[in-house]
Amino acid sequence: MSVTGPVKPDPWAVDGSGLYTVVGALLTVALITAVATIVTCSVWWALAVHGANWHQAERARTGVFLGLGGAALTGCGIALANWLINLGMGL
């Protein structure tokens, strides 16, 4: 079998496979997990500061910032995926 022209990816080849539904569900679960992390760590941070437990307060603050980063990355997931698809189409 020989290829006579440039090989290009076909992003619409998986259109009917339900891949978009699966990706949307995964992004939803990731966003819910990130928000739950932010809420839990925020409460823990407040309780630790109130109890003068600075080590636990620092760990909870780190958890809040990681949750915020996870939520931001989840929100940017679709834009990142579209950018990578466009980048791949230009190769």
N, CA, C and O atoms as a GROMACS GRO file, in nm:
protein
  364
    1MET      N    1   0.085  -0.117   0.000
    1MET     CA    2   0.000   0.000   0.000
    1MET      C    3   0.090   0.123   0.000
    1MET      O    4   0.181   0.133   0.082
    2SER      N    5   0.065   0.214  -0.088
    2SER     CA    6   0.146   0.334  -0.096
    2SER      C    7   0.059   0.457  -0.071
    2SER      O    8  -0.059   0.461  -0.105
    3VAL      N    9   0.122   0.555  -0.011
    3VAL     CA   10   0.054   0.681   0.016
    3VAL      C   11   0.104   0.782  -0.086
    3VAL      O   12   0.224   0.800  -0.101
    4THR      N   13   0.012   0.846  -0.157
    4THR     CA   14   0.053   0.936  -0.264
    4THR      C   15   0.052   1.083  -0.224
    4THR      O   16   0.101   1.167  -0.300
    5GLY      N   17   0.000   1.116  -0.109
    5GLY     CA   18  -0.007   1.256  -0.068
    5GLY      C   19   0.028   1.270   0.080
    5GLY      O   20   0.056   1.171   0.148
    6PRO      N   21   0.025   1.393   0.128
    6PRO     CA   22   0.052   1.411   0.270
    6PRO      C   23  -0.058   1.349   0.355
    6PRO      O   24  -0.177   1.355   0.321
    7VAL      N   25  -0.017   1.289   0.464
    7VAL     CA   26  -0.112   1.226   0.555
    7VAL      C   27  -0.158   1.331   0.655
    7VAL      O   28  -0.076   1.392   0.724
    8LYS      N   29  -0.287   1.352   0.662
    8LYS     CA   30  -0.344   1.451   0.755
    8LYS      C   31  -0.439   1.382   0.850
    8LYS      O   32  -0.511   1.290   0.810
    9PRO      N   33  -0.440   1.424   0.976
    9PRO     CA   34  -0.534   1.364   1.071
    9PRO      C   35  -0.678   1.407   1.040
    9PRO      O   36  -0.701   1.515   0.985
   10ASP      N   37  -0.771   1.323   1.074
   10ASP     CA   38  -0.912   1.353   1.052
   10ASP      C   39  -0.980   1.367   1.188
   10ASP      O   40  -1.018   1.266   1.248
   11PRO      N   41  -0.994   1.490   1.240
   11PRO     CA   42  -1.052   1.507   1.375
   11PRO      C   43  -1.199   1.467   1.382
   11PRO      O   44  -1.249   1.445   1.492
   12TRP      N   45  -1.268   1.458   1.270
   12TRP     CA   46  -1.410   1.424   1.270
   12TRP      C   47  -1.432   1.274   1.260
   12TRP      O   48  -1.547   1.229   1.254
   13ALA      N   49  -1.326   1.196   1.257
   13ALA     CA   50  -1.339   1.051   1.245
   13ALA      C   51  -1.402   0.989   1.369
   13ALA      O   52  -1.462   0.882   1.360
   14VAL      N   53  -1.389   1.054   1.484
   14VAL     CA   54  -1.443   1.000   1.609
   14VAL      C   55  -1.572   1.071   1.649
   14VAL      O   56  -1.613   1.063   1.765
   15ASP      N   57  -1.634   1.141   1.556
   15ASP     CA   58  -1.751   1.222   1.589
   15ASP      C   59  -1.866   1.138   1.643
   15ASP      O   60  -1.931   1.179   1.739
   16GLY      N   61  -1.893   1.023   1.586
   16GLY     CA   62  -2.007   0.943   1.628
   16GLY      C   63  -1.976   0.844   1.738
   16GLY      O   64  -2.063   0.767   1.778
   17SER      N   65  -1.853   0.844   1.789
   17SER     CA   66  -1.814   0.741   1.886
   17SER      C   67  -1.850   0.777   2.029
   17SER      O   68  -1.833   0.694   2.119
   18GLY      N   69  -1.898   0.896   2.054
   18GLY     CA   70  -1.931   0.936   2.190
   18GLY      C   71  -1.811   0.988   2.268
   18GLY      O   72  -1.818   1.004   2.390
   19LEU      N   73  -1.701   1.014   2.198
   19LEU     CA   74  -1.580   1.062   2.266
   19LEU      C   75  -1.604   1.199   2.330
   19LEU      O   76  -1.555   1.226   2.439
   20TYR      N   77  -1.678   1.283   2.262
   20TYR     CA   78  -1.704   1.416   2.316
   20TYR      C   79  -1.787   1.409   2.444
   20TYR      O   80  -1.768   1.490   2.535
   21THR      N   81  -1.877   1.314   2.452
   21THR     CA   82  -1.957   1.295   2.573
   21THR      C   83  -1.870   1.249   2.688
   21THR      O   84  -1.886   1.295   2.801
   22VAL      N   85  -1.778   1.159   2.659
   22VAL     CA   86  -1.688   1.108   2.763
   22VAL      C   87  -1.596   1.219   2.813
   22VAL      O   88  -1.575   1.233   2.934
   23VAL      N   89  -1.541   1.298   2.722
   23VAL     CA   90  -1.452   1.407   2.762
   23VAL      C   91  -1.529   1.511   2.842
   23VAL      O   92  -1.477   1.562   2.942
   24GLY      N   93  -1.650   1.542   2.801
   24GLY     CA   94  -1.733   1.637   2.876
   24GLY      C   95  -1.763   1.587   3.016
   24GLY      O   96  -1.761   1.665   3.112
   25ALA      N   97  -1.791   1.458   3.030
   25ALA     CA   98  -1.818   1.401   3.162
   25ALA      C   99  -1.693   1.405   3.249
   25ALA      O  100  -1.702   1.435   3.368
   26LEU      N  101  -1.577   1.375   3.192
   26LEU     CA  102  -1.453   1.380   3.269
   26LEU      C  103  -1.419   1.522   3.314
   26LEU      O  104  -1.372   1.543   3.426
   27LEU      N  105  -1.444   1.620   3.226
   27LEU     CA  106  -1.420   1.759   3.266
   27LEU      C  107  -1.516   1.802   3.376
   27LEU      O  108  -1.477   1.878   3.466
   28THR      N  109  -1.640   1.755   3.372
   28THR     CA  110  -1.737   1.786   3.477
   28THR      C  111  -1.694   1.727   3.611
   28THR      O  112  -1.699   1.795   3.714
   29VAL      N  113  -1.652   1.602   3.609
   29VAL     CA  114  -1.606   1.538   3.733
   29VAL      C  115  -1.482   1.609   3.787
   29VAL      O  116  -1.471   1.629   3.908
   30ALA      N  117  -1.390   1.646   3.699
   30ALA     CA  118  -1.269   1.717   3.744
   30ALA      C  119  -1.303   1.852   3.805
   30ALA      O  120  -1.244   1.892   3.905
   31LEU      N  121  -1.398   1.923   3.746
   31LEU     CA  122  -1.437   2.054   3.799
   31LEU      C  123  -1.507   2.040   3.934
   31LEU      O  124  -1.483   2.119   4.025
   32ILE      N  125  -1.594   1.941   3.948
   32ILE     CA  126  -1.661   1.918   4.076
   32ILE      C  127  -1.560   1.881   4.183
   32ILE      O  128  -1.570   1.927   4.297
   33THR      N  129  -1.461   1.798   4.149
   33THR     CA  130  -1.357   1.760   4.244
   33THR      C  131  -1.273   1.881   4.285
   33THR      O  132  -1.240   1.896   4.402
   34ALA      N  133  -1.239   1.968   4.190
   34ALA     CA  134  -1.160   2.086   4.221
   34ALA      C  135  -1.237   2.181   4.314
   34ALA      O  136  -1.179   2.236   4.408
   35VAL      N  137  -1.365   2.200   4.288
   35VAL     CA  138  -1.445   2.288   4.374
   35VAL      C  139  -1.460   2.228   4.513
   35VAL      O  140  -1.454   2.300   4.613
   36ALA      N  141  -1.480   2.097   4.521
   36ALA     CA  142  -1.489   2.031   4.653
   36ALA      C  143  -1.358   2.044   4.729
   36ALA      O  144  -1.359   2.063   4.850
   37THR      N  145  -1.246   2.035   4.659
   37THR     CA  146  -1.115   2.053   4.723
   37THR      C  147  -1.100   2.195   4.776
   37THR      O  148  -1.052   2.215   4.888
   38ILE      N  149  -1.142   2.293   4.698
   38ILE     CA  150  -1.133   2.433   4.742
   38ILE      C  151  -1.217   2.455   4.867
   38ILE      O  152  -1.170   2.517   4.962
   39VAL      N  153  -1.340   2.406   4.867
   39VAL     CA  154  -1.429   2.427   4.981
   39VAL      C  155  -1.375   2.357   5.106
   39VAL      O  156  -1.370   2.417   5.214
   40THR      N  157  -1.334   2.232   5.092
   40THR     CA  158  -1.284   2.156   5.206
   40THR      C  159  -1.158   2.218   5.265
   40THR      O  160  -1.146   2.235   5.386
   41CYS      N  161  -1.065   2.252   5.177
   41CYS     CA  162  -0.939   2.309   5.227
   41CYS      C  163  -0.958   2.450   5.283
   41CYS      O  164  -0.886   2.491   5.374
   42SER      N  165  -1.054   2.524   5.230
   42SER     CA  166  -1.082   2.657   5.285
   42SER      C  167  -1.135   2.648   5.428
   42SER      O  168  -1.094   2.723   5.516
   43VAL      N  169  -1.226   2.554   5.450
   43VAL     CA  170  -1.278   2.534   5.585
   43VAL      C  171  -1.167   2.487   5.678
   43VAL      O  172  -1.155   2.535   5.791
   44TRP      N  173  -1.086   2.394   5.630
   44TRP     CA  174  -0.977   2.343   5.713
   44TRP      C  175  -0.875   2.452   5.743
   44TRP      O  176  -0.822   2.458   5.854
   45TRP      N  177  -0.849   2.539   5.648
   45TRP     CA  178  -0.757   2.651   5.666
   45TRP      C  179  -0.809   2.745   5.774
   45TRP      O  180  -0.734   2.786   5.863
   46ALA      N  181  -0.938   2.778   5.767
   46ALA     CA  182  -0.997   2.867   5.868
   46ALA      C  183  -0.992   2.806   6.007
   46ALA      O  184  -0.960   2.874   6.104
   47LEU      N  185  -1.023   2.677   6.018
   47LEU     CA  186  -1.019   2.611   6.149
   47LEU      C  187  -0.877   2.601   6.203
   47LEU      O  188  -0.855   2.617   6.323
   48ALA      N  189  -0.782   2.576   6.115
   48ALA     CA  190  -0.642   2.565   6.159
   48ALA      C  191  -0.588   2.700   6.206
   48ALA      O  192  -0.514   2.706   6.304
   49VAL      N  193  -0.623   2.807   6.135
   49VAL     CA  194  -0.577   2.940   6.177
   49VAL      C  195  -0.642   2.979   6.310
   49VAL      O  196  -0.577   3.036   6.397
   50HIS      N  197  -0.770   2.947   6.324
   50HIS     CA  198  -0.840   2.978   6.448
   50HIS      C  199  -0.781   2.900   6.566
   50HIS      O  200  -0.776   2.951   6.678
   51GLY      N  201  -0.737   2.779   6.542
   51GLY     CA  202  -0.677   2.698   6.648
   51GLY      C  203  -0.528   2.717   6.663
   51GLY      O  204  -0.466   2.647   6.742
   52ALA      N  205  -0.468   2.810   6.589
   52ALA     CA  206  -0.326   2.842   6.594
   52ALA      C  207  -0.239   2.722   6.557
   52ALA      O  208  -0.129   2.705   6.611
   53ASN      N  209  -0.287   2.640   6.466
   53ASN     CA  210  -0.211   2.527   6.416
   53ASN      C  211  -0.155   2.568   6.279
   53ASN      O  212  -0.217   2.543   6.176
   54TRP      N  213  -0.037   2.630   6.280
   54TRP     CA  214   0.016   2.694   6.160
   54TRP      C  215   0.062   2.593   6.056
   54TRP      O  216   0.057   2.620   5.936
   55HIS      N  217   0.106   2.477   6.100
   55HIS     CA  218   0.148   2.374   6.004
   55HIS      C  219   0.028   2.325   5.923
   55HIS      O  220   0.036   2.314   5.800
   56GLN      N  221  -0.082   2.296   5.989
   56GLN     CA  222  -0.203   2.253   5.918
   56GLN      C  223  -0.260   2.366   5.832
   56GLN      O  224  -0.315   2.340   5.725
   57ALA      N  225  -0.248   2.489   5.880
   57ALA     CA  226  -0.296   2.603   5.801
   57ALA      C  227  -0.217   2.616   5.671
   57ALA      O  228  -0.274   2.647   5.566
   58GLU      N  229  -0.088   2.594   5.678
   58GLU     CA  230  -0.006   2.602   5.558
   58GLU      C  231  -0.042   2.491   5.459
   58GLU      O  232  -0.048   2.515   5.338
   59ARG      N  233  -0.066   2.371   5.510
   59ARG     CA  234  -0.104   2.260   5.422
   59ARG      C  235  -0.242   2.285   5.359
   59ARG      O  236  -0.263   2.254   5.242
   60ALA      N  237  -0.334   2.340   5.437
   60ALA     CA  238  -0.467   2.368   5.382
   60ALA      C  239  -0.460   2.480   5.279
   60ALA      O  240  -0.532   2.476   5.178
   61ARG      N  241  -0.376   2.578   5.302
   61ARG     CA  242  -0.359   2.686   5.205
   61ARG      C  243  -0.303   2.631   5.074
   61ARG      O  244  -0.345   2.672   4.966
   62THR      N  245  -0.209   2.539   5.084
   62THR     CA  246  -0.156   2.474   4.965
   62THR      C  247  -0.266   2.399   4.891
   62THR      O  248  -0.272   2.402   4.768
   63GLY      N  249  -0.354   2.332   4.965
   63GLY     CA  250  -0.466   2.261   4.904
   63GLY      C  251  -0.562   2.355   4.832
   63GLY      O  252  -0.613   2.321   4.726
   64VAL      N  253  -0.586   2.472   4.890
   64VAL     CA  254  -0.672   2.571   4.825
   64VAL      C  255  -0.611   2.616   4.693
   64VAL      O  256  -0.681   2.625   4.592
   65PHE      N  257  -0.482   2.645   4.694
   65PHE     CA  258  -0.417   2.690   4.571
   65PHE      C  259  -0.411   2.580   4.466
   65PHE      O  260  -0.424   2.608   4.347
   66LEU      N  261  -0.391   2.456   4.508
   66LEU     CA  262  -0.393   2.345   4.413
   66LEU      C  263  -0.533   2.325   4.355
   66LEU      O  264  -0.548   2.296   4.236
   67GLY      N  265  -0.635   2.342   4.438
   67GLY     CA  266  -0.772   2.333   4.388
   67GLY      C  267  -0.804   2.442   4.288
   67GLY      O  268  -0.870   2.418   4.187
   68LEU      N  269  -0.756   2.564   4.316
   68LEU     CA  270  -0.776   2.674   4.221
   68LEU      C  271  -0.705   2.646   4.089
   68LEU      O  272  -0.759   2.673   3.982
   69GLY      N  273  -0.584   2.592   4.097
   69GLY     CA  274  -0.510   2.557   3.975
   69GLY      C  275  -0.581   2.447   3.898
   69GLY      O  276  -0.589   2.452   3.775
   70GLY      N  277  -0.633   2.348   3.968
   70GLY     CA  278  -0.707   2.241   3.902
   70GLY      C  279  -0.833   2.291   3.836
   70GLY      O  280  -0.867   2.248   3.725
   71ALA      N  281  -0.904   2.381   3.902
   71ALA     CA  282  -1.025   2.439   3.842
   71ALA      C  283  -0.990   2.522   3.719
   71ALA      O  284  -1.062   2.517   3.619
   72ALA      N  285  -0.882   2.597   3.725
   72ALA     CA  286  -0.840   2.677   3.610
   72ALA      C  287  -0.801   2.588   3.492
   72ALA      O  288  -0.838   2.615   3.378
   73LEU      N  289  -0.726   2.482   3.520
   73LEU     CA  290  -0.686   2.391   3.413
   73LEU      C  291  -0.805   2.317   3.354
   73LEU      O  292  -0.811   2.292   3.234
   74THR      N  293  -0.901   2.282   3.439
   74THR     CA  294  -1.021   2.215   3.390
   74THR      C  295  -1.102   2.310   3.302
   74THR      O  296  -1.154   2.270   3.197
   75GLY      N  297  -1.113   2.434   3.344
   75GLY     CA  298  -1.185   2.532   3.264
   75GLY      C  299  -1.118   2.561   3.131
   75GLY      O  300  -1.185   2.592   3.032
   76CYS      N  301  -0.987   2.551   3.128
   76CYS     CA  302  -0.912   2.575   3.005
   76CYS      C  303  -0.895   2.449   2.922
   76CYS      O  304  -0.832   2.453   2.817
   77GLY      N  305  -0.949   2.337   2.967
   77GLY     CA  306  -0.930   2.209   2.898
   77GLY      C  307  -0.979   2.208   2.756
   77GLY      O  308  -0.910   2.158   2.667
   78ILE      N  309  -1.097   2.263   2.732
   78ILE     CA  310  -1.153   2.265   2.597
   78ILE      C  311  -1.071   2.356   2.506
   78ILE      O  312  -1.044   2.321   2.391
   79ALA      N  313  -1.031   2.472   2.557
   79ALA     CA  314  -0.951   2.563   2.476
   79ALA      C  315  -0.815   2.500   2.444
   79ALA      O  316  -0.765   2.515   2.332
   80LEU      N  317  -0.756   2.430   2.540
   80LEU     CA  318  -0.629   2.363   2.517
   80LEU      C  319  -0.644   2.252   2.414
   80LEU      O  320  -0.559   2.235   2.327
   81ALA      N  321  -0.751   2.175   2.425
   81ALA     CA  322  -0.774   2.067   2.328
   81ALA      C  323  -0.794   2.122   2.188
   81ALA      O  324  -0.739   2.067   2.092
   82ASN      N  325  -0.869   2.229   2.175
   82ASN     CA  326  -0.889   2.290   2.042
   82ASN      C  327  -0.758   2.344   1.986
   82ASN      O  328  -0.732   2.331   1.867
   83TRP      N  329  -0.676   2.404   2.072
   83TRP     CA  330  -0.546   2.455   2.028
   83TRP      C  331  -0.456   2.342   1.979
   83TRP      O  332  -0.389   2.355   1.877
   84LEU      N  333  -0.455   2.230   2.054
   84LEU     CA  334  -0.372   2.117   2.013
   84LEU      C  335  -0.423   2.056   1.882
   84LEU      O  336  -0.342   2.013   1.799
   85ILE      N  337  -0.556   2.050   1.863
   85ILE     CA  338  -0.609   1.998   1.737
   85ILE      C  339  -0.569   2.088   1.621
   85ILE      O  340  -0.528   2.039   1.516
   86ASN      N  341  -0.580   2.220   1.639
   86ASN     CA  342  -0.540   2.312   1.534
   86ASN      C  343  -0.390   2.304   1.507
   86ASN      O  344  -0.347   2.316   1.392
   87LEU      N  345  -0.312   2.286   1.611
   87LEU     CA  346  -0.168   2.272   1.595
   87LEU      C  347  -0.136   2.145   1.515
   87LEU      O  348  -0.049   2.146   1.428
   88GLY      N  349  -0.206   2.037   1.545
   88GLY     CA  350  -0.185   1.912   1.474
   88GLY      C  351  -0.227   1.920   1.328
   88GLY      O  352  -0.164   1.860   1.240
   89MET      N  353  -0.333   1.995   1.302
   89MET     CA  354  -0.378   2.009   1.163
   89MET      C  355  -0.279   2.089   1.078
   89MET      O  356  -0.274   2.073   0.956
   90GLY      N  357  -0.200   2.174   1.143
   90GLY     CA  358  -0.104   2.256   1.070
   90GLY      C  359   0.029   2.187   1.045
   90GLY      O  360   0.114   2.240   0.974
   91LEU      N  361   0.048   2.069   1.102
   91LEU     CA  362   0.176   2.000   1.082
   91LEU      C  363   0.185   1.936   0.947
   91LEU      O  364   0.286   1.874   0.915
   0.00000   0.00000   0.00000
